[in-house]
């Protein structure tokens, strides 16, 4: 069992085959082996619920538990040493894989908001447009910009602005689907790509996001801050694969929202007609 961000993941065995009851049992055994991650060492062998378990560690970090059922015994001193060695090697391998994934995420994501960065977004939008052309499914794009964000920075400082942006990223993760691609396009400007979503559905998503942003309260040094955002929404034309054209239409709609009072959603005129 591998432990990532406080959650267990089965790497092998029947728990991986959808038997949730057995998976819970394995998680319980693994939790008991690590004892809350305190003082676990790869050399420690723990007997728990019919299993011989070894913590897998690397660099002092517990990354998981290797468990062998008692029915595979008996466990001589030699077999125990082999299992301890295997747990050590597996722990190092898993930790290396975790670190690689973390480094990869840092290159693709904005560290402040957790959204993907602009460079990665351009490639993903291109892929989704090509997939939509093959499948003849709709794909829509939302672009939004935080209203008067410069005033937030000027009045409260850039650390406050960072807190606002982080809160926006967290709200996007809560409100949007896992399949919706979230991007910090630049500064206080964001993109949301909605696969298999027509214009009407994208507008509903934008309306929900606009409302939730306006209702969000951000605490800063004893003060509760509120923000609003302006939204532009467009959808891909049939067989369209021009990423810049798609973003350009959303951008034009966004600036119409800015010109027409902010804190509102506007559709791309080209798409709407």
Backbone as CSV, one residue per row, in Angstrom:
resi,resn,N_x,N_y,N_z,CA_x,CA_y,CA_z,C_x,C_y,C_z
1,UNK,0.852,-1.185,0.000,0.000,0.000,0.000,0.894,1.244,0.000
2,UNK,0.564,2.201,-0.869,1.325,3.456,-0.929,0.494,4.572,-0.300
3,UNK,1.175,5.450,0.445,0.489,6.550,1.110,0.862,7.856,0.411
4,UNK,-0.156,8.557,-0.097,0.057,9.816,-0.801,-0.946,10.841,-0.305
5,UNK,-0.439,11.972,0.169,-1.310,13.057,0.659,-2.322,12.561,1.682
6,UNK,-1.875,11.656,2.561,-2.752,11.187,3.628,-3.726,10.106,3.224
7,UNK,-3.632,9.595,1.978,-4.561,8.571,1.498,-3.786,7.331,1.069
8,UNK,-4.427,6.184,1.243,-3.809,4.919,0.848,-4.209,4.535,-0.570
9,UNK,-3.265,3.940,-1.270,-3.528,3.435,-2.619,-2.944,2.036,-2.723
10,UNK,-3.782,1.074,-3.120,-3.315,-0.298,-3.290,-2.498,-0.403,-4.569
11,UNK,-1.299,-0.959,-4.456,-0.433,-1.114,-5.631,-0.596,-2.473,-6.282
12,UNK,-0.833,-3.505,-5.490,-1.018,-4.862,-6.034,-2.055,-5.571,-5.194
13,UNK,-2.516,-6.699,-5.688,-3.391,-7.551,-4.903,-4.854,-7.305,-5.165
14,UNK,-5.694,-8.050,-4.449,-7.125,-8.041,-4.705,-7.773,-6.718,-4.363
15,UNK,-7.154,-5.912,-3.488,-7.746,-4.615,-3.163,-7.831,-3.738,-4.396
16,UNK,-6.992,-4.031,-5.374,-6.992,-3.239,-6.593,-8.122,-3.641,-7.531
17,UNK,-8.767,-4.754,-7.236,-9.781,-5.301,-8.129,-11.188,-4.872,-7.753
18,UNK,-11.305,-3.842,-6.911,-12.603,-3.299,-6.606,-13.249,-3.854,-5.347
19,UNK,-12.559,-4.710,-4.611,-13.127,-5.264,-3.387,-12.879,-4.284,-2.264
20,UNK,-13.811,-3.338,-2.110,-13.601,-2.219,-1.205,-13.467,-2.664,0.244
21,UNK,-14.182,-3.727,0.633,-14.103,-4.196,2.017,-12.693,-4.656,2.360
22,UNK,-12.081,-5.409,1.442,-10.713,-5.874,1.658,-9.745,-4.696,1.629
23,UNK,-10.023,-3.733,0.765,-9.159,-2.560,0.683,-9.162,-1.795,2.007
24,UNK,-10.342,-1.669,2.614,-10.421,-0.975,3.907,-9.621,-1.735,4.965
25,UNK,-9.697,-3.044,4.919,-8.931,-3.844,5.877,-7.437,-3.616,5.703
26,UNK,-6.991,-3.576,4.464,-5.575,-3.328,4.202,-5.166,-1.927,4.660
27,UNK,-6.050,-0.948,4.453,-5.744,0.408,4.927,-5.614,0.432,6.447
28,UNK,-6.494,-0.315,7.135,-6.446,-0.372,8.593,-5.139,-1.006,9.067
29,UNK,-4.739,-2.074,8.387,-3.485,-2.742,8.739,-2.310,-1.803,8.501
30,UNK,-2.335,-1.113,7.366,-1.236,-0.204,7.038,-1.159,0.941,8.035
31,UNK,-2.318,1.477,8.427,-2.338,2.545,9.433,-1.730,2.057,10.749
32,UNK,-2.089,0.843,11.130,-1.558,0.297,12.370,-0.064,0.064,12.300
33,UNK,0.428,-0.255,11.100,1.864,-0.497,10.943,2.661,0.786,11.094
34,UNK,2.178,1.865,10.469,2.911,3.129,10.534,2.696,3.848,11.862
35,UNK,1.615,3.503,12.584,1.297,4.148,13.864,1.361,5.660,13.708
36,UNK,0.585,6.155,12.730,0.543,7.597,12.532,1.828,8.166,11.976
37,UNK,2.636,7.342,11.304,3.874,7.805,10.685,4.942,8.192,11.709
38,UNK,4.783,7.802,12.983,5.753,8.203,13.991,6.747,7.068,14.219
39,UNK,7.984,7.353,13.965,9.054,6.434,14.310,9.105,5.166,13.496
40,UNK,8.417,5.121,12.349,8.449,3.908,11.533,9.797,3.771,10.856
41,UNK,10.353,2.566,10.901,11.616,2.297,10.225,11.459,1.065,9.354
42,UNK,12.207,1.021,8.263,12.060,-0.104,7.335,12.430,-1.429,7.987
43,UNK,13.286,-1.405,9.046,13.716,-2.640,9.690,12.657,-3.194,10.627
44,UNK,11.630,-2.397,10.949,10.597,-2.841,11.890,9.618,-3.772,11.194
45,UNK,9.441,-4.973,11.724,8.434,-5.899,11.225,7.301,-5.943,12.226
46,UNK,6.086,-5.769,11.743,4.920,-5.684,12.608,3.926,-6.769,12.218
47,UNK,3.438,-7.510,13.192,2.382,-8.496,12.953,1.041,-7.814,13.173
48,UNK,0.170,-7.849,12.159,-1.125,-7.163,12.264,-2.175,-7.919,11.469
49,UNK,-3.197,-8.422,12.169,-4.370,-9.026,11.539,-4.008,-10.072,10.482
50,UNK,-3.112,-10.975,10.862,-2.768,-12.057,9.957,-1.792,-11.685,8.864
51,UNK,-1.082,-10.590,9.033,-0.080,-10.161,8.062,1.219,-9.799,8.769
52,UNK,2.314,-10.024,8.076,3.607,-9.501,8.500,3.868,-8.249,7.669
53,UNK,4.005,-7.096,8.326,4.065,-5.812,7.623,5.386,-5.103,7.897
54,UNK,5.852,-4.399,6.874,7.077,-3.611,6.988,6.823,-2.218,6.426
55,UNK,7.150,-1.175,7.187,7.056,0.182,6.631,8.055,0.358,5.499
56,UNK,7.644,1.036,4.447,8.547,1.393,3.348,8.895,2.869,3.513
57,UNK,10.165,3.144,3.726,10.598,4.515,3.984,11.735,4.885,3.055
58,UNK,11.921,6.197,2.896,13.037,6.717,2.111,13.353,8.115,2.632
59,UNK,14.584,8.311,3.036,14.973,9.622,3.537,14.190,10.042,4.758
60,UNK,13.798,9.080,5.584,13.039,9.403,6.775,11.566,9.639,6.538
61,UNK,11.108,9.492,5.288,9.700,9.697,4.941,9.037,8.346,4.721
62,UNK,7.911,8.109,5.397,7.165,6.867,5.206,6.305,6.985,3.957
63,UNK,6.523,6.102,2.995,5.788,6.182,1.729,4.782,5.050,1.566
64,UNK,4.813,4.059,2.464,3.863,2.982,2.323,4.183,1.815,3.232
65,UNK,3.482,0.717,2.993,3.639,-0.489,3.798,3.643,-1.704,2.874
66,UNK,4.594,-2.604,3.110,4.638,-3.886,2.417,4.077,-4.940,3.361
67,UNK,3.007,-5.611,2.946,2.371,-6.615,3.788,2.394,-7.987,3.139
68,UNK,2.715,-9.007,3.936,2.745,-10.387,3.453,1.846,-11.210,4.385
69,UNK,0.870,-11.962,3.851,-0.018,-12.740,4.731,0.748,-13.815,5.485
70,UNK,0.300,-14.092,6.710,0.949,-15.126,7.521,0.948,-16.482,6.827
71,UNK,-0.045,-16.689,5.956,-0.136,-17.981,5.250,1.054,-18.211,4.333
72,UNK,1.801,-17.165,4.041,2.995,-17.312,3.195,4.207,-17.743,4.014
73,UNK,4.044,-17.851,5.337,5.151,-18.217,6.212,5.516,-19.696,6.099
74,UNK,6.387,-20.191,6.941,6.993,-19.477,8.076,8.059,-18.479,7.629
75,UNK,8.347,-17.497,8.517,9.296,-16.446,8.203,10.558,-16.627,9.044
76,UNK,11.541,-17.249,8.441,12.830,-17.413,9.108,13.546,-16.064,9.160
77,UNK,14.639,-16.023,9.910,15.412,-14.784,9.989,15.900,-14.366,8.593
78,UNK,16.268,-15.358,7.785,16.751,-15.041,6.435,15.653,-14.432,5.578
79,UNK,14.452,-15.001,5.658,13.329,-14.457,4.872,12.959,-13.058,5.364
80,UNK,13.030,-12.843,6.657,12.725,-11.521,7.195,13.719,-10.474,6.686
81,UNK,15.003,-10.870,6.604,16.003,-9.928,6.094,15.744,-9.600,4.628
82,UNK,15.345,-10.624,3.862,15.031,-10.393,2.449,13.837,-9.443,2.318
83,UNK,12.806,-9.653,3.133,11.636,-8.778,3.082,11.993,-7.351,3.491
84,UNK,12.842,-7.204,4.508,13.258,-5.867,4.933,14.028,-5.169,3.820
85,UNK,14.884,-5.910,3.126,15.627,-5.335,2.008,14.683,-4.922,0.879
86,UNK,13.698,-5.788,0.590,12.718,-5.469,-0.458,11.928,-4.216,-0.091
87,UNK,11.531,-4.104,1.177,10.781,-2.928,1.609,11.614,-1.660,1.457
88,UNK,12.905,-1.754,1.772,13.791,-0.590,1.626,13.900,-0.163,0.171
89,UNK,14.129,-1.138,-0.721,14.272,-0.817,-2.145,12.972,-0.277,-2.725
90,UNK,11.847,-0.879,-2.346,10.558,-0.400,-2.829,10.272,1.010,-2.312
91,UNK,10.622,1.269,-1.058,10.408,2.609,-0.504,11.174,3.664,-1.270
92,UNK,12.428,3.369,-1.602,13.240,4.324,-2.373,12.639,4.537,-3.755
93,UNK,12.210,3.439,-4.392,11.623,3.555,-5.736,10.335,4.374,-5.718
94,UNK,9.476,4.114,-4.739,8.226,4.860,-4.651,8.473,6.330,-4.377
95,UNK,9.426,6.615,-3.489,9.721,8.015,-3.184,10.274,8.729,-4.406
96,UNK,11.120,8.054,-5.168,11.633,8.667,-6.405,10.500,8.967,-7.373
97,UNK,9.541,8.033,-7.477,8.391,8.255,-8.369,7.557,9.434,-7.885
98,UNK,7.369,9.555,-6.563,6.620,10.682,-6.015,7.318,12.007,-6.312
99,UNK,8.625,12.032,-6.113,9.382,13.262,-6.358,9.328,13.651,-7.831
100,UNK,9.418,12.656,-8.710,9.337,12.937,-10.150,7.990,13.543,-10.500
101,UNK,6.926,12.984,-9.923,5.584,13.501,-10.188,5.435,14.924,-9.645
102,UNK,6.005,15.184,-8.472,5.939,16.531,-7.904,6.673,17.540,-8.772
103,UNK,7.855,17.165,-9.260,8.618,18.064,-10.131,7.853,18.329,-11.419
104,UNK,7.248,17.280,-11.976,6.467,17.446,-13.197,5.301,18.387,-12.978
105,UNK,4.612,18.225,-11.833,3.483,19.108,-11.530,3.931,20.554,-11.412
106,UNK,5.112,20.770,-10.812,5.608,22.137,-10.651,5.876,22.796,-12.000
107,UNK,6.257,22.004,-12.999,6.528,22.578,-14.315,5.244,22.850,-15.096
108,UNK,4.146,22.188,-14.722,2.894,22.331,-15.462,1.887,23.227,-14.752
109,UNK,2.025,23.380,-13.449,1.016,24.100,-12.664,1.556,25.392,-12.080
110,UNK,0.642,26.323,-11.900,0.943,27.554,-11.182,0.948,27.238,-9.687
111,UNK,2.055,27.526,-9.027,2.187,27.155,-7.627,1.230,27.871,-6.704
112,UNK,0.736,29.038,-7.097,-0.137,29.824,-6.223,-1.580,29.333,-6.251
113,UNK,-2.098,29.077,-7.443,-3.517,28.722,-7.583,-3.759,27.231,-7.768
114,UNK,-2.724,26.479,-8.121,-2.909,25.063,-8.420,-3.440,24.799,-9.811
115,UNK,-3.720,25.867,-10.578,-4.186,25.713,-11.958,-2.999,25.434,-12.872
116,UNK,-3.282,24.867,-14.037,-2.224,24.665,-15.016,-1.759,26.010,-15.564
117,UNK,-0.507,26.029,-16.024,0.024,27.281,-16.539,-0.362,27.482,-18.010
118,UNK,-0.061,28.660,-18.505,-0.494,29.062,-19.847,0.102,28.184,-20.935
119,UNK,1.387,27.859,-20.823,2.046,27.062,-21.861,1.397,25.693,-21.987
120,UNK,1.145,25.053,-20.845,0.512,23.738,-20.873,-0.918,23.847,-21.398
121,UNK,-1.598,24.938,-21.050,-2.989,25.114,-21.481,-3.102,25.161,-22.999
122,UNK,-2.169,25.823,-23.653,-2.237,25.935,-25.103,-2.194,24.549,-25.757
123,UNK,-1.350,23.679,-25.226,-1.266,22.324,-25.776,-2.526,21.519,-25.511
124,UNK,-3.097,21.651,-24.308,-4.300,20.904,-23.963,-5.497,21.372,-24.798
125,UNK,-5.632,22.686,-24.982,-6.742,23.203,-25.795,-6.627,22.696,-27.227
126,UNK,-5.409,22.678,-27.748,-5.198,22.153,-29.100,-5.636,20.686,-29.184
127,UNK,-5.256,19.875,-28.199,-5.648,18.464,-28.196,-7.161,18.306,-28.119
128,UNK,-7.816,19.113,-27.265,-9.263,18.998,-27.101,-10.004,19.441,-28.364
129,UNK,-9.500,20.461,-29.044,-10.134,20.892,-30.291,-10.049,19.795,-31.349
130,UNK,-8.905,19.138,-31.433,-8.744,18.065,-32.413,-9.619,16.862,-32.048
131,UNK,-9.717,16.578,-30.744,-10.578,15.471,-30.322,-12.036,15.791,-30.613
132,UNK,-12.429,17.057,-30.377,-13.810,17.464,-30.638,-14.136,17.388,-32.129
133,UNK,-13.157,17.715,-32.962,-13.402,17.638,-34.411,-13.627,16.196,-34.851
134,UNK,-12.873,15.267,-34.266,-13.044,13.854,-34.616,-14.376,13.305,-34.115
135,UNK,-14.737,13.677,-32.888,-15.933,13.115,-32.268,-17.199,13.903,-32.559
136,UNK,-17.032,15.106,-33.164,-18.163,15.999,-33.428,-18.888,16.385,-32.136
137,UNK,-18.136,16.474,-31.049,-18.681,16.905,-29.768,-18.332,18.376,-29.534
138,UNK,-19.146,19.043,-28.729,-18.903,20.454,-28.422,-17.762,20.601,-27.426
139,UNK,-17.031,21.689,-27.541,-16.041,22.065,-26.539,-16.130,23.579,-26.373
140,UNK,-16.210,24.049,-25.134,-16.402,25.475,-24.870,-15.272,26.007,-23.998
141,UNK,-15.138,27.319,-24.003,-14.064,27.970,-23.262,-14.618,29.173,-22.507
142,UNK,-14.237,29.270,-21.250,-14.566,30.428,-20.416,-13.275,31.174,-20.109
143,UNK,-13.295,32.484,-20.278,-12.192,33.322,-19.830,-12.758,34.323,-18.828
144,UNK,-12.115,34.438,-17.668,-12.588,35.440,-16.712,-11.419,36.183,-16.086
145,UNK,-11.729,37.385,-15.658,-10.723,38.301,-15.122,-11.277,38.921,-13.841
146,UNK,-10.470,38.944,-12.780,-10.916,39.521,-11.511,-11.043,41.036,-11.657
147,UNK,-12.166,41.583,-11.226,-12.439,43.016,-11.382,-11.623,43.840,-10.388
148,UNK,-11.015,44.893,-10.901,-10.283,45.868,-10.076,-9.264,45.189,-9.156
149,UNK,-8.597,44.186,-9.676,-7.631,43.459,-8.862,-6.441,44.330,-8.488
150,UNK,-6.071,45.251,-9.345,-4.943,46.156,-9.045,-5.224,46.952,-7.770
151,UNK,-6.481,47.310,-7.550,-6.827,48.056,-6.339,-6.605,47.214,-5.087
152,UNK,-6.825,45.907,-5.205,-6.573,45.010,-4.071,-5.094,45.045,-3.713
153,UNK,-4.235,44.920,-4.729,-2.793,44.966,-4.486,-2.351,46.324,-3.958
154,UNK,-2.869,47.391,-4.538,-2.449,48.736,-4.132,-2.886,49.050,-2.708
155,UNK,-4.067,48.581,-2.330,-4.604,48.918,-1.015,-4.065,48.006,0.082
156,UNK,-3.891,46.719,-0.214,-3.543,45.754,0.836,-2.189,45.085,0.642
157,UNK,-1.547,45.334,-0.484,-0.248,44.718,-0.736,-0.364,43.446,-1.563
158,UNK,0.759,43.040,-2.122,0.754,41.897,-3.033,0.538,40.566,-2.320
159,UNK,0.892,40.485,-1.037,0.609,39.247,-0.311,-0.893,39.014,-0.198
160,UNK,-1.633,40.090,-0.029,-3.092,39.975,-0.021,-3.587,39.535,-1.391
161,UNK,-3.011,40.113,-2.444,-3.385,39.696,-3.792,-3.117,38.217,-4.016
162,UNK,-1.994,37.732,-3.487,-1.686,36.302,-3.604,-2.736,35.456,-2.882
163,UNK,-3.173,35.916,-1.707,-4.197,35.174,-0.962,-5.504,35.116,-1.742
164,UNK,-5.838,36.211,-2.417,-7.055,36.239,-3.233,-6.942,35.245,-4.383
165,UNK,-5.807,35.249,-5.073,-5.623,34.335,-6.200,-5.661,32.876,-5.743
166,UNK,-5.053,32.592,-4.598,-5.082,31.223,-4.072,-6.513,30.804,-3.744
167,UNK,-7.298,31.727,-3.202,-8.696,31.421,-2.883,-9.503,31.161,-4.146
168,UNK,-9.217,31.909,-5.199,-9.904,31.697,-6.473,-9.577,30.303,-7.019
169,UNK,-8.301,29.920,-6.964,-7.920,28.585,-7.420,-8.617,27.491,-6.640
170,UNK,-8.718,27.660,-5.311,-9.397,26.662,-4.481,-10.880,26.579,-4.823
171,UNK,-11.508,27.722,-5.058,-12.927,27.722,-5.423,-13.153,27.025,-6.757
172,UNK,-12.277,27.253,-7.714,-12.405,26.591,-9.010,-12.351,25.077,-8.860
173,UNK,-11.467,24.593,-8.006,-11.382,23.142,-7.792,-12.661,22.605,-7.159
174,UNK,-13.281,23.396,-6.285,-14.503,22.953,-5.618,-15.719,22.985,-6.546
175,UNK,-15.798,24.006,-7.399,-16.995,24.234,-8.205,-16.978,23.440,-9.505
176,UNK,-15.833,23.356,-10.142,-15.751,22.775,-11.479,-15.548,21.263,-11.434
177,UNK,-15.879,20.609,-12.538,-15.692,19.173,-12.650,-14.202,18.834,-12.740
178,UNK,-13.882,17.607,-12.394,-12.501,17.175,-12.530,-12.038,17.183,-13.969
179,UNK,-12.966,16.977,-14.912,-12.607,16.955,-16.341,-12.469,18.351,-16.932
180,UNK,-12.903,19.388,-16.210,-12.769,20.759,-16.702,-11.336,21.228,-16.490
181,UNK,-10.728,21.727,-17.552,-9.324,22.114,-17.501,-9.207,23.552,-17.001
182,UNK,-8.481,23.744,-15.901,-8.385,25.047,-15.245,-6.994,25.617,-15.459
183,UNK,-6.930,26.863,-15.907,-5.647,27.479,-16.251,-5.570,28.899,-15.716
184,UNK,-4.431,29.241,-15.125,-4.149,30.648,-14.842,-3.444,31.196,-16.076
185,UNK,-4.167,31.995,-16.833,-3.686,32.452,-18.133,-2.629,33.538,-17.986
186,UNK,-2.742,34.332,-16.925,-1.772,35.390,-16.681,-2.321,36.388,-15.688
187,UNK,-1.502,36.782,-14.690,-1.968,37.756,-13.718,-3.213,37.279,-13.012
188,UNK,-4.286,38.058,-13.150,-5.570,37.710,-12.523,-6.562,37.178,-13.542
189,UNK,-6.062,36.647,-14.648,-6.909,36.155,-15.731,-6.839,34.631,-15.791
190,UNK,-8.009,33.987,-15.949,-8.098,32.532,-15.906,-8.862,32.013,-17.124
191,UNK,-8.544,30.773,-17.493,-9.277,30.048,-18.532,-9.860,28.776,-17.938
192,UNK,-11.053,28.401,-18.420,-11.648,27.107,-18.079,-12.104,26.462,-19.380
193,UNK,-11.516,25.324,-19.720,-11.905,24.579,-20.908,-12.898,23.497,-20.503
194,UNK,-14.028,23.452,-21.195,-15.113,22.538,-20.849,-15.326,21.530,-21.981
195,UNK,-14.730,20.352,-21.890,-14.937,19.342,-22.934,-16.390,18.876,-22.957
196,UNK,-16.868,18.540,-24.160,-18.213,17.973,-24.359,-19.285,18.847,-23.722
197,UNK,-19.127,20.164,-23.870,-20.071,21.113,-23.270,-20.465,22.155,-24.311
198,UNK,-21.748,22.270,-24.650,-22.181,23.301,-25.598,-22.197,24.678,-24.929
199,UNK,-22.504,25.692,-25.725,-22.453,27.069,-25.238,-23.395,27.294,-24.060
200,UNK,-24.609,26.756,-24.132,-25.575,26.975,-23.058,-25.066,26.397,-21.732
201,UNK,-24.464,25.224,-21.801,-23.917,24.620,-20.591,-22.751,25.412,-20.046
202,UNK,-21.899,25.920,-20.946,-20.758,26.722,-20.514,-21.213,28.015,-19.846
203,UNK,-22.300,28.611,-20.359,-22.824,29.825,-19.730,-23.321,29.537,-18.322
204,UNK,-23.972,28.392,-18.136,-24.436,28.036,-16.796,-23.257,27.871,-15.836
205,UNK,-22.203,27.247,-16.323,-21.004,27.090,-15.496,-20.424,28.453,-15.137
206,UNK,-20.336,29.348,-16.126,-19.800,30.681,-15.882,-20.672,31.451,-14.895
207,UNK,-22.000,31.340,-15.038,-22.907,32.011,-14.107,-22.704,31.509,-12.678
208,UNK,-22.558,30.199,-12.524,-22.338,29.621,-11.194,-21.026,30.103,-10.607
209,UNK,-19.979,30.078,-11.422,-18.662,30.503,-10.947,-18.668,31.991,-10.589
210,UNK,-19.320,32.798,-11.413,-19.407,34.240,-11.129,-20.113,34.483,-9.799
211,UNK,-21.240,33.788,-9.590,-21.996,33.957,-8.352,-21.171,33.529,-7.136
212,UNK,-20.530,32.355,-7.240,-19.778,31.845,-6.097,-18.573,32.730,-5.775
213,UNK,-17.936,33.305,-6.799,-16.828,34.223,-6.551,-17.306,35.481,-5.824
214,UNK,-18.457,35.991,-6.237,-18.974,37.214,-5.614,-19.423,36.967,-4.172
215,UNK,-19.772,35.707,-3.830,-20.206,35.373,-2.481,-19.042,34.964,-1.578
216,UNK,-17.880,34.752,-2.160,-16.731,34.273,-1.391,-16.146,35.399,-0.545
217,UNK,-15.915,35.112,0.731,-15.298,36.084,1.640,-13.871,35.630,1.943
218,UNK,-12.921,36.518,1.778,-11.511,36.209,1.994,-11.022,37.029,3.180
219,UNK,-10.544,36.343,4.197,-10.094,37.038,5.400,-8.654,37.484,5.229
220,UNK,-8.417,38.760,5.525,-7.062,39.297,5.431,-6.851,40.316,6.552
221,UNK,-6.010,39.931,7.508,-5.654,40.798,8.631,-6.886,41.371,9.324
222,UNK,-7.814,40.478,9.640,-9.001,40.890,10.358,-10.085,41.510,9.510
223,UNK,-9.826,41.653,8.216,-10.797,42.254,7.306,-11.324,41.193,6.346
224,UNK,-12.600,41.262,6.030,-13.199,40.332,5.083,-13.278,41.003,3.715
225,UNK,-12.586,40.432,2.744,-12.552,40.989,1.399,-13.509,40.224,0.492
226,UNK,-14.098,40.925,-0.451,-14.925,40.285,-1.475,-14.414,40.707,-2.847
227,UNK,-14.638,39.859,-3.823,-14.197,40.146,-5.183,-15.312,39.818,-6.156
228,UNK,-15.204,40.342,-7.352,-16.081,39.956,-8.450,-15.210,39.679,-9.667
229,UNK,-15.820,39.113,-10.689,-15.088,38.803,-11.913,-15.998,38.979,-13.116
230,UNK,-15.398,39.271,-14.249,-16.111,39.400,-15.521,-15.760,38.209,-16.402
231,UNK,-16.774,37.696,-17.127,-16.627,36.436,-17.856,-16.945,36.593,-19.336
232,UNK,-16.141,35.935,-20.164,-16.436,35.782,-21.574,-16.518,34.303,-21.909
233,UNK,-17.532,33.913,-22.681,-17.771,32.496,-22.978,-17.877,32.311,-24.489
234,UNK,-17.239,31.276,-24.982,-17.356,30.939,-26.401,-17.330,29.426,-26.550
235,UNK,-17.636,28.961,-27.745,-17.550,27.537,-28.044,-16.878,27.368,-29.399
236,UNK,-16.278,26.212,-29.606,-15.545,25.984,-30.844,-16.495,25.860,-32.026
237,UNK,-16.077,26.453,-33.144,-16.807,26.283,-34.390,-16.633,24.839,-34.887
238,UNK,-17.524,24.357,-35.744,-17.360,23.015,-36.304,-15.996,22.855,-36.977
239,UNK,-15.276,21.814,-36.590,-13.963,21.477,-37.161,-12.883,22.518,-36.859
240,UNK,-13.120,23.405,-35.896,-12.118,24.428,-35.576,-10.943,23.814,-34.818
241,UNK,-9.722,24.197,-35.207,-8.526,23.753,-34.490,-7.595,24.924,-34.206
242,UNK,-8.080,26.149,-34.356,-7.270,27.341,-34.128,-7.423,27.774,-32.665
243,UNK,-6.420,27.455,-31.851,-6.478,27.761,-30.422,-6.571,29.264,-30.185
244,UNK,-5.767,30.032,-30.903,-5.735,31.478,-30.687,-7.068,32.128,-31.058
245,UNK,-7.719,31.618,-32.097,-9.010,32.174,-32.490,-10.058,31.917,-31.406
246,UNK,-10.041,30.711,-30.825,-10.989,30.372,-29.768,-10.777,31.285,-28.553
247,UNK,-9.518,31.418,-28.133,-9.217,32.275,-26.990,-9.558,33.728,-27.311
248,UNK,-9.297,34.150,-28.549,-9.577,35.519,-28.947,-11.051,35.871,-28.827
249,UNK,-11.934,34.952,-29.197,-13.364,35.217,-29.081,-13.798,35.326,-27.623
250,UNK,-13.251,34.442,-26.783,-13.572,34.530,-25.360,-13.060,35.840,-24.774
251,UNK,-11.900,36.272,-25.231,-11.301,37.520,-24.743,-12.160,38.730,-25.122
252,UNK,-12.670,38.748,-26.359,-13.535,39.847,-26.803,-14.810,39.880,-25.960
253,UNK,-15.393,38.704,-25.706,-16.602,38.641,-24.880,-16.308,39.106,-23.458
254,UNK,-15.135,38.741,-22.943,-14.746,39.177,-21.601,-14.685,40.699,-21.518
255,UNK,-14.095,41.339,-22.512,-13.968,42.793,-22.441,-15.303,43.500,-22.681
256,UNK,-16.241,42.839,-23.350,-17.597,43.394,-23.386,-18.219,43.355,-21.996
257,UNK,-17.953,42.286,-21.254,-18.443,42.216,-19.878,-17.833,43.325,-19.029
258,UNK,-16.558,43.607,-19.244,-15.915,44.703,-18.513,-16.561,46.039,-18.867
259,UNK,-16.789,46.255,-20.147,-17.354,47.537,-20.608,-18.797,47.720,-20.156
260,UNK,-19.503,46.605,-19.932,-20.931,46.686,-19.598,-21.196,46.539,-18.104
261,UNK,-20.220,46.917,-17.289,-20.463,47.016,-15.857,-19.742,46.032,-14.960
262,UNK,-19.000,45.082,-15.538,-18.277,44.080,-14.742,-19.243,43.147,-13.985
263,UNK,-18.663,42.128,-13.353,-19.429,41.145,-12.569,-20.607,40.583,-13.378
264,UNK,-20.316,40.183,-14.617,-21.360,39.628,-15.470,-20.741,38.648,-16.460
265,UNK,-21.608,37.941,-17.166,-21.180,36.951,-18.159,-21.664,37.402,-19.531
266,UNK,-20.775,37.387,-20.518,-21.142,37.721,-21.886,-20.665,36.605,-22.815
267,UNK,-21.509,36.315,-23.826,-21.204,35.296,-24.821,-20.520,35.907,-26.020
268,UNK,-19.690,35.090,-26.660,-19.088,35.523,-27.913,-20.175,35.754,-28.951
269,UNK,-20.167,36.938,-29.563,-21.190,37.276,-30.555,-21.128,36.323,-31.738
270,UNK,-19.917,36.016,-32.208,-19.758,35.117,-33.352,-20.393,33.753,-33.078
271,UNK,-20.109,33.233,-31.888,-20.634,31.921,-31.534,-22.151,31.967,-31.376
272,UNK,-22.635,33.009,-30.702,-24.070,33.107,-30.403,-24.904,33.178,-31.663
273,UNK,-24.366,33.790,-32.709,-25.140,33.937,-33.922,-24.965,32.721,-34.826
